[in-house]
Amino acid sequence: MVQTIQAVFDGKVLRPEDPLTLEPNARVRITIETLESREEKATSFLDIARSLNLEGPPDWATNVDAYLHGR
């Protein structure tokens, strides 16, 4: 039987993410392949703002109060 599982190494042992369908004391062969971290890199506000491709008047930054509050 061949199974592909994902596990986390805690510094001492590998901990499977899901239960294994193995009998106690079963002998197995393990091949280790490291995976990219599942944790997503935090996206900065500036990256999000740039991705929106917003368009506005050229003096937007200078006169933001006028555009937001009608001053």
trRosetta pair geometry for C-beta under 8 A, 3 or more apart (Angstrom, degrees):
i j d omega theta_ij theta_ji phi_ij phi_ji
1 21 8.0 -90 147 94 153 108
3 20 7.2 132 103 -143 164 86
3 21 7.1 161 -80 44 149 95
5 16 5.3 -27 161 -136 140 107
5 17 7.1 176 175 35 90 83
5 18 6.6 -138 -143 51 102 95
5 20 6.7 -35 -79 -95 158 93
6 16 7.5 110 82 -153 43 62
6 17 4.9 -2 88 11 92 129
6 18 7.7 67 49 6 80 94
6 35 7.0 -19 -133 -1 110 155
7 14 4.3 46 136 175 144 100
7 15 5.7 159 -166 75 91 36
7 16 4.7 -52 -97 -93 98 44
7 17 6.2 -150 -97 -18 38 75
8 14 7.3 150 73 -156 31 58
8 15 5.1 -23 61 61 83 96
8 17 6.8 88 -17 -68 93 87
9 13 7.4 -162 -142 103 61 25
9 14 5.4 -34 -91 -97 72 66
9 15 7.7 165 -91 14 22 76
10 13 6.2 1 41 56 102 66
10 15 5.9 45 -25 -10 112 120
14 30 7.8 168 24 -158 162 152
16 19 7.2 109 105 -110 130 13
16 20 5.6 135 3 -46 175 100
22 26 4.4 -127 -178 38 105 145
22 28 6.9 -46 -122 -58 147 128
23 26 4.7 113 61 -55 77 110
35 38 7.9 20 123 -47 118 81
40 43 7.9 -27 144 -28 110 90
43 47 5.1 -117 -173 80 87 130
43 48 5.8 95 136 -54 119 94
44 47 4.6 100 58 3 82 100
44 48 7.1 -148 96 -2 46 85
45 48 5.7 -58 -152 38 34 110
45 49 6.1 34 152 -21 69 107
46 49 5.6 -51 -143 37 32 112
46 50 6.3 33 157 -19 64 105
47 50 5.9 -55 -148 36 29 110
47 51 6.4 29 154 -22 63 109
48 51 5.7 -59 -150 34 31 112
48 52 6.9 38 152 -31 63 100
49 52 5.9 -51 -160 18 33 115
49 54 7.4 -50 -174 8 74 121
50 53 7.8 34 166 -62 44 52
56 60 4.3 69 109 -78 128 140
56 67 7.7 42 -173 -145 132 163
57 60 5.4 145 68 -56 72 80
57 63 7.9 -28 91 58 128 119
57 67 7.5 -169 34 -85 121 134
59 62 4.7 -60 -169 50 82 114
59 63 4.9 36 134 11 106 112
60 63 7.0 -87 -138 57 14 77
60 64 6.5 48 164 -83 60 74
60 67 6.5 -12 -136 -9 68 161
61 64 6.3 -9 -149 -47 26 105
63 66 4.2 -27 172 31 102 122
63 67 6.1 100 116 -19 88 94
64 67 5.9 -63 -150 42 34 105
64 68 5.9 21 159 -11 72 114
65 68 5.9 -63 -136 46 28 102
65 69 5.4 -27 -177 31 69 113
65 71 5.3 -22 134 44 99 127
66 69 7.2 -67 -112 58 13 74
66 70 7.1 15 -170 -153 50 10
66 71 5.0 -101 -101 70 58 69
